Amino acid sequence: MIDDAGLTAIDDAVRNAMERGRPPGLTLGLTDPNGTLLIRTYGFAELASRQPVTHETLFEIGSIGKTFTAVAILQLVDEGRIDLHAPVEHYLPWFAVPQPAGHAPITIAHLLSHTAGIVAGIDGTPEAAFQVWSLRDLPTFSAPGERFHYSNVGYKALGLVLEAIDGRPYRDVIRARLLDPLEMFVTEPAITHDIRARLAVGYSYLHDDRLSHADAPLAPATWLETETADGSVASTATDMCAFVRLLLRGGEGPNGRLLSEEAFAQMSAGTPGEDGNAAYGYGLVMRNVDGRRFIGHGGGMVGYLAGMQADPDANLGVIVLQNGMGSNPMSLARTVIRIADGEKPGDDAVIAVQDDLAGAYRPDDHGGEPLEIAASKNGPVLLYDGREIWLEELEHDLFLASDAVFDRFPLHVARRANDTPELWHGGQRYVRSGAAARPLPEPSAELQAIAGHYRSHNPWTTNFRIVLRGDQPWLIFAGAPDGFDTEQRLVPAAGGSFRVGEDPGNPEVLRFDTVVDRHALRAWLSGWPYYQTD
């Protein structure tokens, strides 16, 4: 059991996380292999009525549903009904993906491990079959098994495989194979109108074209129904603790094994990524953090975030569910495990400003206000117009300035050998005071035509911007969808299209058409249309 000091430390950690990200409500569960140790609820399931989160409040768990899908697939492997290394079309005959000559076929294992070489998927429709069918129009640029690229549409395909082999809808497969055996009787395997009254209201940021920060206003997120195998489960912290115990017990449920030891070993093994600290198995992420090995998965839906982490060596697991964006439920889950295992909660690491980055900068077009980056006891700050604006490091050399003047774009630090760093805010460059501005090539008329703000009615990925930095186009998201970064350079490719990012094997492609009055009216992001609104 958690003592009073531990409970206070957990509550403090949650409060700090909610202050940073401002989700309206949150619930967490802590479990060991034998039973639930703690359930806590915080904040509101609905802001207008001030309805509190309760133990019975459902939250959408997003991509944690991929772990459910992987377990169901591996159960069929245990039963001899699926071969992990058989081509997908063996089970889904119409499945087709254009591949370079000589490449091996995409297998079930490739889809489970996100190594099929296919796109992430933009959720351009509310169902699975047409999205999977549309893969035949999207060529791949790497061989199956060659590289990791997270793919929601790959797991949608696995859901269709489950339905084809098991002979029933995905929701019935998950309920019969996982929810009932694990006694998760409150959990719903599909997001439908019928369960909406039991769900916490999801919240997104009012301005969907701006980066999120603590001062950004919220609005109820777009409601949608979904039943696809990349994530369509709604659950409570209590029920999810039962699923976490399945991980802690190596595939064993309360009344016997749901997975063989061999199948669970396959599920929880994977090829380490570039930094060597994380690997993706079959529906599970294995991560080494500060000397601990965690297994689990994160999840995001329109208006919801979730984090599931288990520490098998400590025999502890945590689920965090929230009805808003911002903050980091995976990090919070790991913090709660450390506290429950007896670690003293320490202060969050302070991100120090790099010595060569601190200083004053001027806009290179000589319009607008200069700015300065300085160090503070809480990390780097942006000094602008008499204000101190906190900088949050999103990625290496990419910062969020939590202010309405700057929150449309991150601050990007451009470094070149033996050169003074430059700052980019969208298409605006800032040059260190006293330094000469590096000449930039003029963009062509074709590039100028594609610069702008593009939108779709897709609630998952509502909009993006294309900015020009000299003659280099950049794709920038306020909230990057799976498979993309917050910002990435566009590299010219065949047929007038652009590859997203520097990796030549990246399957994500952007192309533009319908140029009228020197503006491209439409962009196709990995096969789905967006329209310029500038």
C-alpha positions as CSV (number, residue, x, y, z in Angstrom):
1,M,0.0,0.0,0.0
2,I,1.0,3.6,-0.5
3,D,1.7,5.6,2.7
4,D,0.6,9.2,3.3
5,A,3.9,10.6,2.1
6,G,3.8,8.6,-1.1
7,L,0.2,9.6,-1.7
8,T,1.1,13.3,-1.2
9,A,4.0,12.9,-3.6
10,I,1.8,11.4,-6.2
11,D,-0.8,14.1,-5.8
12,D,1.9,16.8,-6.1
13,A,3.3,15.1,-9.3
14,V,-0.2,15.1,-10.8
15,R,-0.9,18.7,-9.8
16,N,2.4,19.8,-11.4
17,A,1.6,17.9,-14.6
18,M,-1.9,19.4,-14.8
19,E,-0.6,22.9,-14.2
20,R,1.8,22.5,-17.2
21,G,-0.7,21.0,-19.6
22,R,-4.1,22.2,-18.2
23,P,-6.1,19.0,-19.0
24,P,-9.5,19.5,-17.3
25,G,-9.6,16.1,-15.7
26,L,-7.3,13.1,-15.0
27,T,-7.4,9.7,-13.4
28,L,-4.7,7.3,-12.6
29,G,-4.4,3.7,-11.4
30,L,-1.5,2.0,-9.7
31,T,-1.3,-1.8,-9.6
32,D,1.1,-4.7,-8.8
33,P,0.7,-8.2,-10.4
34,N,-1.9,-9.2,-7.8
35,G,-4.3,-6.3,-7.6
36,T,-5.0,-2.6,-7.8
37,L,-3.1,-0.5,-5.2
38,L,-4.5,2.9,-5.9
39,I,-7.1,4.8,-8.0
40,R,-7.1,8.6,-8.0
41,T,-9.3,11.1,-9.8
42,Y,-8.6,14.8,-10.4
43,G,-10.5,17.7,-12.0
44,F,-13.5,17.7,-14.2
45,A,-15.1,15.4,-16.7
46,E,-16.9,18.4,-18.1
47,L,-15.9,22.0,-17.5
48,A,-19.2,23.9,-18.0
49,S,-21.1,21.9,-15.4
50,R,-18.0,21.3,-13.2
51,Q,-18.9,17.6,-13.3
52,P,-16.0,15.8,-11.5
53,V,-14.1,12.8,-12.7
54,T,-15.2,9.7,-10.9
55,H,-14.0,6.1,-10.8
56,E,-16.7,5.3,-13.3
57,T,-15.8,8.0,-15.9
58,L,-14.7,6.6,-19.2
59,F,-11.8,8.0,-21.1
60,E,-10.7,7.2,-24.7
61,I,-7.3,5.5,-24.5
62,G,-6.2,5.9,-28.1
63,S,-3.2,3.9,-29.3
64,I,-3.0,1.8,-26.2
65,G,-5.7,-0.1,-28.1
66,K,-2.9,-1.2,-30.4
67,T,-1.7,-3.4,-27.5
68,F,-5.1,-5.0,-27.3
69,T,-5.0,-5.6,-31.1
70,A,-1.5,-7.2,-30.8
71,V,-2.7,-9.5,-28.0
72,A,-5.6,-10.7,-30.1
73,I,-3.4,-11.3,-33.1
74,L,-0.9,-13.3,-31.0
75,Q,-3.7,-15.4,-29.5
76,L,-4.6,-16.5,-33.1
77,V,-0.9,-17.2,-33.6
78,D,-1.0,-19.4,-30.4
79,E,-4.1,-21.2,-31.9
80,G,-2.2,-21.8,-35.2
81,R,-4.7,-19.7,-37.2
82,I,-2.2,-16.9,-38.1
83,D,1.4,-17.1,-39.2
84,L,3.3,-14.0,-38.2
85,H,5.6,-14.2,-41.2
86,A,2.9,-14.9,-43.8
87,P,2.0,-12.1,-46.3
88,V,-0.9,-9.9,-45.2
89,E,-2.7,-10.8,-48.4
90,H,-2.8,-14.4,-47.3
91,Y,-5.5,-13.3,-44.8
92,L,-6.7,-10.1,-46.6
93,P,-6.6,-11.0,-50.3
94,W,-7.3,-7.4,-51.6
95,F,-4.4,-5.9,-49.5
96,A,-1.9,-4.3,-51.9
97,V,1.0,-1.8,-51.5
98,P,3.2,-0.7,-54.4
99,Q,6.8,-1.7,-53.7
100,P,10.1,-1.5,-55.6
101,A,11.0,-4.7,-57.5
102,G,12.6,-7.4,-55.5
103,H,11.2,-6.4,-52.1
104,A,9.7,-9.1,-50.0
105,P,5.9,-9.0,-49.2
106,I,4.6,-7.2,-46.2
107,T,3.8,-9.6,-43.4
108,I,1.7,-9.6,-40.2
109,A,4.9,-9.1,-38.2
110,H,5.8,-6.1,-40.2
111,L,2.4,-4.5,-39.4
112,L,2.7,-5.3,-35.7
113,S,6.1,-3.8,-35.5
114,H,5.5,-0.7,-37.7
115,T,8.2,-1.9,-40.1
116,A,6.1,-2.4,-43.2
117,G,7.4,0.9,-44.8
118,I,3.8,2.3,-45.2
119,V,2.5,5.7,-44.3
120,A,1.3,6.6,-40.8
121,G,-2.2,7.4,-42.1
122,I,-4.0,10.7,-41.7
123,D,-7.4,9.2,-40.7
124,G,-9.0,10.6,-43.8
125,T,-12.1,8.5,-43.3
126,P,-14.0,7.3,-40.2
127,E,-13.5,3.6,-41.0
128,A,-10.7,1.2,-41.8
129,A,-11.3,-0.6,-45.1
130,F,-11.0,2.3,-47.5
131,Q,-8.0,3.7,-45.7
132,V,-6.3,0.3,-46.1
133,W,-7.4,0.0,-49.7
134,S,-5.9,3.4,-50.4
135,L,-2.4,2.1,-49.6
136,R,-2.3,0.8,-53.2
137,D,-2.0,4.5,-54.3
138,L,0.9,5.3,-52.0
139,P,4.3,3.8,-53.1
140,T,6.8,2.8,-50.5
141,F,10.5,3.7,-50.5
142,S,12.0,1.1,-48.2
143,A,11.8,-2.7,-48.0
144,P,9.6,-4.3,-45.3
145,G,11.6,-4.8,-42.1
146,E,14.2,-2.2,-43.1
147,R,13.1,0.8,-40.9
148,F,10.6,1.7,-38.2
149,H,7.8,4.2,-39.2
150,Y,4.8,4.3,-36.9
151,S,1.6,3.5,-38.8
152,N,-2.0,3.7,-37.6
153,V,-3.3,2.4,-41.0
154,G,-1.1,-0.7,-40.5
155,Y,-3.0,-1.5,-37.3
156,K,-6.3,-0.8,-39.1
157,A,-5.3,-3.5,-41.5
158,L,-4.6,-5.9,-38.6
159,G,-8.1,-5.2,-37.3
160,L,-9.5,-6.3,-40.7
161,V,-7.4,-9.4,-40.5
162,L,-8.8,-10.2,-37.0
163,E,-12.3,-9.8,-38.4
164,A,-11.6,-12.0,-41.4
165,I,-10.1,-14.8,-39.3
166,D,-12.3,-14.6,-36.2
167,G,-15.5,-14.1,-38.2
168,R,-16.9,-11.2,-36.1
169,P,-16.6,-7.5,-35.7
170,Y,-13.5,-6.0,-34.1
171,R,-15.5,-4.9,-31.0
172,D,-16.7,-8.5,-30.4
173,V,-13.2,-9.9,-30.9
174,I,-11.8,-7.6,-28.3
175,R,-14.6,-8.1,-25.8
176,A,-14.5,-11.9,-26.1
177,R,-10.7,-12.3,-26.2
178,L,-9.6,-9.7,-23.7
179,L,-12.2,-7.7,-21.9
180,D,-14.3,-10.6,-20.5
181,P,-11.4,-12.8,-19.5
182,L,-9.7,-9.8,-17.8
183,E,-13.0,-8.9,-16.1
184,M,-12.9,-5.4,-17.7
185,F,-16.7,-5.2,-17.7
186,V,-16.9,-1.4,-17.8
187,T,-14.6,-1.0,-20.8
188,E,-16.1,-0.3,-24.2
189,P,-14.2,-1.6,-27.3
190,A,-15.8,1.0,-29.7
191,I,-16.5,4.7,-29.4
192,T,-20.2,5.1,-30.1
193,H,-23.0,7.6,-29.4
194,D,-24.4,5.0,-26.9
195,I,-21.5,5.5,-24.5
196,R,-21.1,9.2,-24.9
197,A,-22.9,10.1,-21.7
198,R,-20.4,8.0,-19.7
199,L,-17.3,9.6,-21.3
200,A,-15.4,12.5,-20.0
201,V,-15.7,15.3,-22.5
202,G,-12.6,15.6,-24.6
203,Y,-10.9,19.0,-24.9
204,S,-8.6,20.5,-27.5
205,Y,-7.1,23.9,-27.8
206,L,-9.4,26.7,-29.1
207,H,-6.9,27.7,-31.7
208,D,-6.0,24.5,-33.5
209,D,-3.4,26.3,-35.6
210,R,-1.2,27.2,-32.6
211,L,1.2,25.3,-30.4
212,S,-0.2,24.3,-27.0
213,H,0.9,25.9,-23.8
214,A,-0.6,26.5,-20.3
215,D,-2.1,29.9,-21.3
216,A,-3.9,28.6,-24.4
217,P,-7.7,28.5,-24.1
218,L,-9.6,25.2,-24.4
219,A,-12.7,24.2,-26.3
220,P,-14.7,20.9,-26.4
221,A,-13.1,18.6,-29.0
222,T,-14.9,17.4,-32.1
223,W,-17.0,14.3,-31.3
224,L,-16.5,11.3,-33.5
225,E,-17.4,7.6,-33.5
226,T,-14.7,5.0,-34.3
227,E,-14.1,1.3,-34.2
228,T,-10.7,0.7,-35.7
229,A,-7.9,-1.5,-34.4
230,D,-5.4,1.3,-34.1
231,G,-7.3,2.7,-31.1
232,S,-11.0,2.7,-30.4
233,V,-11.3,1.6,-26.7
234,A,-12.8,3.7,-23.8
235,S,-12.0,2.6,-20.3
236,T,-11.5,3.6,-16.7
237,A,-8.3,3.5,-14.5
238,T,-9.8,0.6,-12.5
239,D,-10.4,-1.6,-15.6
240,M,-7.1,-0.6,-17.2
241,C,-5.2,-1.8,-14.1
242,A,-6.4,-5.3,-15.0
243,F,-4.8,-4.9,-18.4
244,V,-1.6,-3.6,-16.9
245,R,-1.5,-6.7,-14.7
246,L,-1.6,-8.8,-17.9
247,L,1.7,-7.2,-18.8
248,L,3.2,-7.6,-15.4
249,R,2.2,-11.3,-15.4
250,G,3.7,-12.0,-18.8
251,G,0.4,-12.7,-20.6
252,E,-1.4,-14.4,-17.7
253,G,-4.9,-13.3,-16.8
254,P,-6.8,-13.8,-13.5
255,N,-8.1,-17.2,-14.7
256,G,-5.3,-18.5,-16.8
257,R,-3.0,-17.6,-19.7
258,L,-4.3,-15.3,-22.4
259,L,-1.0,-15.5,-24.2
260,S,1.7,-18.2,-24.3
261,E,5.1,-17.4,-22.7
262,E,6.6,-17.5,-26.3
263,A,4.0,-15.1,-27.6
264,F,4.5,-12.6,-24.8
265,A,8.2,-12.8,-25.3
266,Q,7.8,-11.9,-29.0
267,M,5.4,-9.1,-28.1
268,S,7.9,-7.5,-25.6
269,A,11.0,-7.8,-27.7
270,G,12.0,-5.3,-30.4
271,T,14.9,-3.8,-32.3
272,P,16.3,-0.7,-30.3
273,G,16.0,2.6,-32.0
274,E,18.8,5.0,-32.9
275,D,19.4,6.2,-29.3
276,G,19.3,2.6,-28.0
277,N,16.9,3.4,-25.2
278,A,13.6,2.5,-26.8
279,A,12.3,-0.4,-29.0
280,Y,8.9,-1.3,-30.4
281,G,7.9,-4.9,-30.3
282,Y,4.3,-6.0,-31.2
283,G,2.0,-3.4,-29.8
284,L,4.4,-2.6,-26.9
285,V,7.1,0.0,-26.4
286,M,10.1,-1.0,-24.3
287,R,12.0,2.0,-22.9
288,N,15.1,2.4,-20.6
289,V,14.8,5.5,-18.5
290,D,17.2,6.4,-15.6
291,G,18.2,2.7,-15.1
292,R,14.6,1.3,-15.3
293,R,13.1,-0.8,-18.0
294,F,9.5,0.2,-18.8
295,I,7.0,-1.5,-21.1
296,G,3.8,0.0,-22.3
297,H,2.2,2.3,-24.8
298,G,0.9,5.8,-25.1
299,G,-2.4,7.0,-26.7
300,G,-3.9,10.1,-28.1
301,M,-7.4,10.7,-29.4
302,V,-9.2,13.9,-30.5
303,G,-9.4,15.6,-27.0
304,Y,-7.7,12.8,-25.0
305,L,-4.3,11.5,-24.0
306,A,-3.3,8.3,-22.1
307,G,-0.2,6.6,-20.9
308,M,0.4,3.0,-19.8
309,Q,3.7,2.1,-18.2
310,A,4.8,-1.1,-16.4
311,D,8.1,-1.8,-14.6
312,P,8.4,-5.6,-14.5
313,D,11.4,-5.5,-12.2
314,A,9.6,-3.4,-9.6
315,N,6.3,-5.3,-10.2
316,L,4.4,-2.1,-10.6
317,G,2.3,-0.6,-13.3
318,V,0.4,2.7,-13.8
319,I,-2.3,3.9,-16.2
320,V,-2.9,7.7,-16.7
321,L,-6.0,8.9,-18.5
322,Q,-6.9,12.6,-19.2
323,N,-9.5,14.5,-21.2
324,G,-7.2,17.2,-22.7
325,M,-4.0,17.7,-24.5
326,G,-0.7,19.1,-23.1
327,S,1.3,17.5,-20.3
328,N,2.8,14.0,-20.7
329,P,0.9,11.1,-19.3
330,M,3.7,8.6,-20.1
331,S,6.2,10.7,-18.1
332,L,3.7,11.0,-15.2
333,A,3.1,7.3,-15.2
334,R,6.8,6.7,-14.8
335,T,7.0,9.2,-12.1
336,V,4.2,7.5,-10.1
337,I,6.0,4.2,-10.4
338,R,9.2,5.7,-9.0
339,I,7.4,7.2,-6.1
340,A,5.5,3.9,-5.4
341,D,8.8,2.1,-5.5
342,G,10.3,4.3,-2.9
343,E,12.2,6.9,-4.9
344,K,12.1,10.4,-3.6
345,P,10.5,12.7,-6.2
346,G,13.1,15.2,-7.5
347,D,12.7,18.5,-9.3
348,D,12.2,18.3,-13.0
349,A,15.4,18.7,-14.9
350,V,16.0,22.3,-15.9
351,I,16.8,22.8,-19.6
352,A,19.8,25.1,-19.6
353,V,20.3,27.5,-22.5
354,Q,23.3,26.7,-24.7
355,D,26.1,29.2,-24.3
356,D,26.2,29.9,-28.0
357,L,22.5,30.5,-28.2
358,A,22.1,33.2,-25.6
359,G,22.1,36.7,-26.9
360,A,20.2,39.3,-28.8
361,Y,18.7,38.8,-32.3
362,R,17.2,41.1,-34.9
363,P,14.7,40.2,-37.7
364,D,16.7,40.0,-40.9
365,D,14.0,42.0,-42.8
366,H,14.5,44.9,-40.4
367,G,10.8,44.8,-39.6
368,G,9.3,43.9,-36.2
369,E,10.9,43.8,-32.8
370,P,14.2,42.3,-31.8
371,L,14.4,39.6,-29.2
372,E,16.8,38.0,-26.8
373,I,17.4,34.6,-25.4
374,A,18.7,34.4,-21.8
375,A,19.2,31.9,-19.0
376,S,17.1,31.8,-15.9
377,K,16.8,29.5,-12.9
378,N,13.8,27.8,-14.6
379,G,15.6,27.3,-17.9
380,P,15.9,29.5,-21.1
381,V,13.6,32.5,-21.5
382,L,12.7,34.7,-24.5
383,L,12.9,38.4,-23.7
384,Y,10.6,40.3,-26.0
385,D,8.8,43.6,-25.8
386,G,9.5,43.9,-22.1
387,R,8.2,40.4,-21.3
388,E,9.9,37.2,-20.1
389,I,8.5,34.3,-22.1
390,W,9.3,30.7,-20.9
391,L,10.8,28.5,-23.6
392,E,10.0,24.8,-23.6
393,E,12.3,22.5,-25.6
394,L,10.1,20.4,-27.9
395,E,13.0,18.6,-29.6
396,H,16.7,19.3,-30.0
397,D,17.1,23.0,-31.1
398,L,13.3,23.4,-31.3
399,F,11.5,25.5,-28.7
400,L,8.0,26.5,-27.8
401,A,7.6,30.1,-26.7
402,S,4.4,30.2,-24.5
403,D,3.0,33.5,-25.8
404,A,0.3,34.4,-28.2
405,V,2.8,36.4,-30.4
406,F,4.9,33.3,-31.0
407,D,2.7,30.3,-30.6
408,R,1.9,29.8,-34.3
409,F,5.4,28.3,-34.9
410,P,8.2,26.9,-32.8
411,L,11.5,28.7,-32.6
412,H,14.0,26.7,-34.7
413,V,17.7,27.0,-34.1
414,A,19.6,26.7,-37.3
415,R,23.3,25.8,-36.9
416,R,26.0,25.5,-39.5
417,A,29.7,24.7,-39.1
418,N,31.6,27.8,-37.8
419,D,28.5,30.0,-38.2
420,T,26.7,31.9,-35.5
421,P,23.3,30.3,-34.8
422,E,20.2,31.7,-36.5
423,L,16.6,31.6,-35.2
424,W,13.6,30.8,-37.4
425,H,10.0,31.5,-36.4
426,G,8.0,30.1,-39.3
427,G,9.4,32.0,-42.4
428,Q,10.9,34.8,-40.3
429,R,14.6,34.7,-39.7
430,Y,16.3,36.3,-36.7
431,V,20.1,37.0,-36.9
432,R,22.4,37.5,-34.0
433,S,23.0,41.2,-33.4
434,G,26.3,42.3,-34.8
435,A,26.5,39.3,-37.2
436,A,26.1,39.5,-40.9
437,A,23.0,37.9,-42.4
438,R,23.8,34.8,-44.4
439,P,22.5,35.4,-48.0
440,L,19.5,33.2,-48.8
441,P,18.6,32.0,-52.3
442,E,15.4,33.4,-53.8
443,P,12.5,30.9,-54.0
444,S,11.1,30.1,-57.4
445,A,7.6,31.1,-58.4
446,E,6.6,27.4,-58.0
447,L,7.8,27.4,-54.4
448,Q,6.1,30.7,-53.6
449,A,2.8,29.2,-54.9
450,I,2.8,26.4,-52.3
451,A,3.6,28.6,-49.3
452,G,0.5,29.1,-47.1
453,H,-2.0,27.6,-44.6
454,Y,-3.8,24.4,-45.5
455,R,-6.9,23.0,-43.9
456,S,-9.2,20.0,-43.9
457,H,-12.4,19.0,-42.0
458,N,-10.4,16.0,-40.7
459,P,-10.6,16.4,-36.9
460,W,-7.4,14.4,-36.4
461,T,-5.1,16.6,-38.5
462,T,-7.0,19.8,-39.1
463,N,-4.3,22.0,-40.6
464,F,-0.6,22.6,-41.4
465,R,1.5,25.4,-42.8
466,I,4.1,25.6,-45.6
467,V,6.8,28.3,-45.0
468,L,9.8,29.2,-47.1
469,R,13.3,29.7,-45.7
470,G,15.1,31.0,-48.7
471,D,14.5,28.4,-51.4
472,Q,13.7,25.6,-48.8
473,P,10.1,24.7,-48.1
474,W,9.2,23.5,-44.6
475,L,6.1,21.7,-43.4
476,I,5.0,22.8,-39.9
477,F,2.2,21.5,-37.7
478,A,0.7,23.0,-34.5
479,G,0.1,19.4,-33.4
480,A,2.0,16.9,-35.4
481,P,0.1,13.7,-36.4
482,D,1.7,10.3,-35.9
483,G,4.5,9.7,-38.3
484,F,5.5,13.4,-38.6
485,D,7.5,15.9,-36.6
486,T,6.4,19.4,-35.5
487,E,8.4,20.8,-38.5
488,Q,10.4,19.1,-41.2
489,R,12.0,20.2,-44.5
490,L,10.4,19.2,-47.8
491,V,12.7,17.5,-50.2
492,P,11.9,17.6,-54.0
493,A,10.9,14.2,-55.3
494,A,9.6,12.6,-58.4
495,G,6.6,14.1,-60.3
496,G,6.8,17.5,-58.7
497,S,6.0,16.1,-55.2
498,F,8.0,16.5,-52.0
499,R,9.3,13.9,-49.6
500,V,8.6,14.8,-46.0
501,G,12.0,15.0,-44.1
502,E,15.5,14.0,-44.9
503,D,15.1,10.2,-44.7
504,P,15.0,8.8,-48.3
505,G,12.9,5.8,-47.1
506,N,10.2,7.9,-45.5
507,P,6.9,7.0,-47.1
508,E,5.2,10.3,-46.3
509,V,4.8,12.5,-49.4
510,L,3.3,15.9,-50.1
511,R,2.2,17.2,-53.5
512,F,0.3,20.3,-54.6
513,D,-2.0,21.1,-57.5
514,T,-4.7,23.5,-58.8
515,V,-2.5,26.6,-59.0
516,V,-4.7,29.7,-59.4
517,D,-3.4,33.3,-59.3
518,R,0.0,32.0,-58.2
519,H,-1.4,30.0,-55.3
520,A,-1.7,26.2,-55.0
521,L,-5.3,25.7,-53.8
522,R,-4.9,22.1,-52.8
523,A,-2.2,19.9,-51.2
524,W,-2.3,16.1,-50.9
525,L,-0.7,14.9,-47.6
526,S,0.1,11.2,-47.9
527,G,-2.9,10.8,-50.2
528,W,-5.5,13.0,-48.5
529,P,-6.6,16.5,-49.6
530,Y,-6.1,19.8,-47.8
531,Y,-7.0,23.2,-49.1
532,Q,-5.2,26.5,-48.9
533,T,-7.1,29.1,-46.8
534,D,-4.7,32.1,-46.9
